[in-house]
């Protein structure tokens, strides 16, 4: 028998969230193809969309504007999808070889 609480939990987990930011990479250490593949492998990330940031004389490293879609369900067993979940995702992105920085305002929107 299906419990009402199970149905409510499944409904809450069906939401998807979006995190946006700017990724700065050093292609001497890792290609963007490998970096984006590593980002997609991070727990909770389902879709990664990117747009190349046009080069200028002031930019010495390639930049990409990222839109990351996050499925909150993998975080349920760790206490739910919350600020710590976002911090985990950002930390994992920054730890990828070739990533110089990931700049975000940590604002997550429900989509």
C-alpha positions in Angstrom: 0.0 0.0 0.0 1.3 3.4 -0.9 1.5 5.8 2.0 0.6 9.5 1.6 3.9 10.5 3.0 5.7 8.5 0.3 3.7 10.3 -2.4 4.5 13.7 -0.9 8.2 12.9 -0.7 8.3 11.8 -4.3 6.5 15.0 -5.4 9.0 17.2 -3.5 11.9 15.3 -5.1 10.5 15.8 -8.6 11.7 19.4 -8.6 14.8 20.5 -10.5 17.0 23.4 -9.6 19.3 25.6 -11.5 22.7 27.1 -10.5 24.5 29.6 -12.8 28.1 30.7 -12.7 31.2 31.5 -14.6 33.9 28.9 -15.0 37.5 29.9 -15.6 39.7 27.1 -16.9 43.4 26.6 -17.6 43.6 24.5 -20.8 47.2 23.7 -20.1 46.1 21.4 -17.3 42.9 19.9 -18.7 40.7 20.4 -21.7 37.3 21.9 -21.4 35.7 18.7 -22.8 37.2 16.7 -19.8 36.3 19.4 -17.3 32.7 19.5 -18.5 32.5 15.7 -18.3 33.8 15.7 -14.8 31.2 18.4 -13.8 28.4 16.2 -15.2 29.7 13.3 -13.0 29.2 15.3 -9.8 26.4 14.0 -7.6 23.1 15.7 -8.4 24.1 17.4 -11.6 21.8 16.2 -14.5 22.4 18.8 -17.2 25.2 21.2 -18.0 24.8 24.0 -20.5 27.6 26.3 -21.4 28.3 29.3 -23.4 31.8 30.4 -24.2 32.6 33.8 -22.8 34.1 36.0 -25.7 37.8 36.6 -25.3 39.1 40.1 -24.7 42.5 41.5 -24.1 41.9 41.5 -20.4 41.1 37.7 -20.2 44.1 35.5 -20.1 42.2 32.2 -19.5 39.0 30.9 -21.2 35.7 31.5 -19.4 32.4 29.7 -19.8 29.0 30.8 -18.6 27.5 27.7 -17.0 23.9 26.8 -16.4 23.7 23.7 -14.2 20.5 21.7 -13.6 20.4 19.9 -10.3 18.3 16.9 -9.2 17.9 17.1 -5.4 17.1 13.4 -4.8 20.7 12.2 -4.3 21.0 14.6 -1.3 18.0 13.2 0.6 20.0 10.7 2.6 22.4 13.4 3.5 19.8 15.6 5.2 18.1 17.0 2.2 18.9 19.5 -0.6 20.1 22.6 1.2 22.9 25.2 1.4 25.4 22.4 2.2 24.4 20.6 -1.0 25.2 23.7 -3.1 28.5 24.2 -1.2 29.3 20.6 -2.0 28.6 21.0 -5.8 30.7 24.3 -5.9 33.6 22.7 -4.0 33.6 19.7 -6.3 33.6 21.9 -9.4 36.5 24.0 -8.1 38.5 20.8 -7.3 38.5 19.5 -10.9 41.9 19.6 -12.5 42.2 22.6 -14.8 39.5 24.7 -13.1 41.0 27.9 -11.9 37.7 29.2 -10.4 34.0 28.9 -10.5 32.2 32.2 -9.7 28.6 32.1 -8.6 26.3 34.0 -6.3 25.1 30.6 -4.9 21.5 31.5 -5.8 19.6 28.4 -6.9 16.3 28.7 -8.7 13.6 26.1 -8.9 12.7 25.3 -12.5 
